[in-house]
């Protein structure tokens, strides 16, 4: 990939990653409730889903999703339902007293965090359609396609890891200020509202708007 094209692609990905979405909310929620080490499993799940999405687009399945309204609507509403489920889950999280604690001690299941993060990204057809619309603009047909897709994947993962890691770190640092359970409840319910906003955005999203 030509350096100038890669720089343009990098800037585009930075803008997209910095825009808070369901993935960012998931990273912050995990960082808040379980600490930064646990958030690494969420980041890993988000990135695995990202790789799968790029592979789907590279194989042309994104075109099917973009042209078949039935498939699009099924995945779209599954994604909406899952985001609503996450909103309800965060709303009813039981707060814990942190008066004598500096680190989160709540147990977590790494496998569940990983799968949860993957489902968040995979159940969002908007991401695949975005890639379908954006990635081809940076592809040079005269050069090896596999190499270009690998460069794109590595660039996207690197940027997304930095951004999502920053979101998780922010939530983890905020933990020190949440000494009262009422503060935790307020923040967790704020995450619930963010998940609902993400679900609303997905509800109004149409392929033609990409």
Helices and strands as residue ranges (DSSP letters): H 3-18, H 22-34, H 36-58, H 61-67, H 69-91, H 110-122, H 125-134, G 135-138, H 145-174, G 175-177, H 181-204, G 207-209
